[in-house]
Amino acid sequence: MEEMKEFSTAILGAIQALPDMPEKQDLIAQAQELQRLVNKLAPLKAIRVQTGALSTGLRSVLPVALVPSRMPDIAMGKTLYQANCTACMETTGKGDGELAATLEPAPTNFRDANRMDQLSIFALYNTVTLGVEGTGMVSYAKTLTDAERWNLAFYISTLVDSPKTSQCRQNGMGIG
């Protein structure tokens, strides 16, 4: 929940920092509503609806890439994960690597289907790109290319324990 609060605060701040444009005040109001919903622990459905509306508004005025510019390379994502993430996350993504016990808050468990159902690949990409303030999750914007961050986000999305990913693994779809 703290991550969602930080994210909604960061979104509001980023929108307030935008140059003046006719849509800016409406976007600020939408971001404030998102922050209000997160802070009052509104149902996830309500937060998703508000996030979707804000996302649509932002895409209408900003050139934001919501998808990678080329097909992600999950094998490269796995290599990047092993090189950059396992100290905290452990190789299977449980969040119990060597350094995990020293981190407050503890790292996210990427194998938790309930948690991961709340995150899109785009959200994972943003976390890899921006980091998460107040946690051990650092930004990789300066150390990994855009394509590498997408590869990593797509690989992380394969770590979740769920019937869907298990079926994909069994059908040889190359994830995990």
Phi, psi and omega in degrees: 000323179300323179297319179293321178296316179296319181297314181294325176293318179295320179298313180301314179299318179295321180290320178297332180276354179297152174297157179298135177204159183303327184276352189301314183296323177294318178297320177298315180298320178294320179292323177295322178294319177300314179299319179298315180298316179297313183295330180267008178058046178296160177303145182305323180300317180295321179293319179296319179298314181294320178297319178298317179296318180294319178300316179298316179298317180293318180296333181287339182242347182236144175278090183249126177277115181266352181223158179293155181284343175216167182301127180296149178254098185294326177298319176293323176300319178296317178299316179296320178300312181298324181281329189245341193241336190293334179301325179261320190267341186072157188296331181269356177087015182284348181082023181235042176289179183308321183270351186303319183295341181269357185258138176226115003285166179294153178298155176295142174270105181290352180267353181279105184300322180298318180291314185289335176297340180274351185244129173274168175296325177298320177296319177297317177302315179297321178296316178297320183288313188263339188075183178228111182302139178084007178229180176280356182280109181269163176282138175251017182299327183264345184253341178236145177290168177302314180297320179295321179294322175295316178303315181295316179298316179296319179296314180303323181295342180274352186280341186297141173273105177209158178303324182296310181289327177298317179296319179297318178298316181294329181273007176070033182276008170077020177256157175085000000 
